[in-house]
C-alpha cells in the first residue's frame, strides 16, 4: 500500500480529472462491452456529467500529489463509479476507497452496502468482505450487462 496516496471527498475542481479517469476506463478496460457502447459511455463522462452526479452522491477520490488516480461514489447505500487507474491497481487503493465509502454509508444509518459488479471485479469485492447475492442483468446506456449483486453488512 502506498502511503503517499491521499483519500478525500470530491471537489468540483476535480471533475476534469475524474472525467479523464472514467473515459480511460471505458475506452481501454471495459472489454465486457461492445466498442461502440464503450465509446458512447466514454464520450458521456464529461466534467459536466461528473459535476451533475456529485450533487446526489458522495464521491471519494484517491490522489497521488495532484493527480487523481482513483475514485468511488456512494449513492444512498450503493457503490457506483469505482475506478483505479490501471497502473495503480493491486496496491490497496480500491480497498481503501471501499472502506471510506463503508464508513460514509454506516454514518448515514445504512446497515449494509451493495454493488452491482461485472464478473471481472467480483474477486475484488469478495476480498473486501462482500457476499455474492445473485447474478442479474442491468441496463446501462442501452446495453444489457451481466452483473453480480453483492452486499456487505456494516458494523462498528
C-alpha positions as CSV (number, residue, x, y, z in Angstrom):
1,X,0.0,0.0,0.0
2,X,1.3,3.4,-1.0
3,X,1.2,5.9,1.9
4,X,1.7,8.9,-0.4
5,X,-1.9,8.3,-1.7
6,X,-4.5,10.5,-0.1
7,X,-8.2,9.9,0.1
8,X,-10.6,12.8,0.3
9,X,-14.0,14.0,-0.7
10,X,-14.5,15.2,-4.3
11,X,-14.3,18.9,-5.0
12,X,-15.9,20.4,-8.1
13,X,-12.4,21.3,-9.5
14,X,-11.7,17.5,-9.6
15,X,-14.3,17.0,-12.3
16,X,-12.0,17.1,-15.3
17,X,-9.5,14.6,-13.7
18,X,-12.3,12.2,-12.7
19,X,-13.8,12.5,-16.2
20,X,-10.4,11.5,-17.7
21,X,-10.2,8.5,-15.3
22,X,-13.6,7.3,-16.3
23,X,-13.1,7.9,-20.0
24,X,-9.9,5.9,-20.0
25,X,-11.6,3.1,-18.1
26,X,-14.4,2.7,-20.7
27,X,-12.2,3.1,-23.7
28,X,-9.4,0.9,-22.7
29,X,-10.6,-1.5,-20.0
30,X,-14.3,-2.2,-20.1
31,X,-13.8,-5.1,-22.5
32,X,-17.2,-6.7,-21.5
33,X,-18.9,-4.0,-23.6
34,X,-19.1,-3.7,-27.3
35,X,-16.6,-1.0,-28.6
36,X,-19.5,1.3,-29.8
37,X,-21.0,1.3,-26.3
38,X,-17.6,1.9,-24.7
39,X,-17.1,4.9,-27.0
40,X,-20.6,6.2,-26.2
41,X,-20.1,5.9,-22.5
42,X,-16.7,7.4,-22.6
43,X,-17.9,10.4,-24.5
44,X,-20.7,10.9,-22.0
45,X,-18.3,11.0,-19.0
46,X,-17.6,14.7,-19.3
47,X,-16.7,17.2,-16.5
48,X,-20.3,18.4,-16.6
49,X,-21.5,14.8,-16.0
50,X,-19.2,14.4,-13.0
51,X,-20.4,17.7,-11.5
52,X,-24.0,16.7,-12.0
53,X,-23.6,13.3,-10.3
54,X,-21.7,14.9,-7.5
55,X,-25.0,16.6,-6.4
56,X,-26.7,13.3,-5.5
57,X,-23.9,11.1,-4.2
58,X,-20.8,11.1,-2.2
59,X,-17.6,10.9,-4.3
60,X,-14.3,9.9,-2.9
61,X,-11.0,10.5,-4.8
62,X,-7.6,8.9,-4.3
63,X,-4.8,11.3,-5.3
64,X,-1.0,11.0,-5.6
65,X,0.4,14.5,-5.4
66,X,-2.1,16.5,-7.6
67,X,-3.1,13.6,-9.8
68,X,-6.4,11.7,-9.2
69,X,-5.7,8.0,-9.7
70,X,-8.9,6.5,-8.3
71,X,-12.4,7.3,-7.3
72,X,-15.5,5.7,-5.9
73,X,-19.0,7.0,-5.3
74,X,-21.9,6.1,-3.0
75,X,-25.5,6.8,-3.9
76,X,-27.5,6.0,-0.8
77,X,-26.0,2.6,0.1
78,X,-24.9,1.6,-3.4
79,X,-21.3,1.8,-4.6
80,X,-21.0,3.4,-8.0
81,X,-18.2,4.6,-10.2
82,X,-15.3,2.6,-8.7
83,X,-12.2,3.2,-10.8
84,X,-8.5,3.0,-10.1
85,X,-6.0,3.8,-12.8
86,X,-4.7,0.5,-14.1
87,X,-1.0,1.1,-13.2
88,X,-2.1,1.7,-9.6
89,X,-4.3,-1.3,-9.2
90,X,-3.4,-4.1,-6.8
91,X,-1.9,-1.6,-4.3
92,X,-4.8,-1.5,-1.9
93,X,-6.2,1.8,-3.2
94,X,-9.6,0.4,-4.2
95,X,-9.9,-1.3,-0.8
96,X,-9.1,2.0,0.9
97,X,-11.8,3.7,-1.2
98,X,-14.3,0.9,-0.3
99,X,-13.6,1.3,3.5
100,X,-14.1,5.1,3.2
101,X,-17.4,4.6,1.4
102,X,-18.5,2.0,4.0
103,X,-17.9,4.5,6.8
104,X,-20.0,7.1,4.9
105,X,-22.8,4.6,4.5
106,X,-22.7,3.5,8.1
107,X,-22.7,7.1,9.3
108,X,-25.9,7.7,7.2
109,X,-27.5,4.7,9.0
110,X,-27.4,2.0,6.3
111,X,-27.0,-1.5,7.7
112,X,-25.3,-2.7,4.5
113,X,-23.7,-1.6,1.3
114,X,-24.3,-3.1,-2.1
115,X,-22.7,-3.0,-5.5
116,X,-23.5,-4.4,-9.0
117,X,-20.3,-5.8,-10.3
118,X,-19.1,-7.3,-13.5
119,X,-17.6,-10.8,-13.3
120,X,-14.0,-9.4,-13.6
121,X,-14.4,-7.4,-10.4
122,X,-16.2,-10.0,-8.3
123,X,-13.0,-11.2,-6.6
124,X,-12.1,-7.7,-5.6
125,X,-15.4,-7.2,-3.8
126,X,-15.4,-10.6,-2.2
127,X,-11.8,-10.0,-0.9
128,X,-13.3,-6.8,0.7
129,X,-15.9,-8.7,2.6
130,X,-18.8,-8.7,0.1
131,X,-21.1,-11.7,-0.4
132,X,-22.5,-12.5,-3.8
133,X,-26.3,-12.5,-3.7
134,X,-27.5,-13.1,-7.3
135,X,-26.4,-12.9,-10.9
136,X,-28.5,-10.3,-12.6
137,X,-28.7,-8.2,-15.7
138,X,-28.6,-4.4,-15.5
139,X,-29.2,-1.9,-18.3
140,X,-26.5,0.7,-18.8
141,X,-26.5,3.0,-21.8
142,X,-28.8,0.9,-23.9
143,X,-26.8,-2.3,-23.3
144,X,-27.8,-5.2,-21.0
145,X,-24.8,-6.3,-18.9
146,X,-24.4,-9.5,-16.9
147,X,-23.8,-8.4,-13.4
148,X,-23.5,-9.8,-9.9
149,X,-25.2,-8.1,-7.0
150,X,-23.0,-8.2,-3.9
151,X,-23.7,-7.0,-0.4
152,X,-21.7,-6.3,2.7
153,X,-23.2,-5.8,6.2
154,X,-21.7,-2.9,8.0
155,X,-20.7,-3.0,11.6
156,X,-18.9,-0.7,14.0
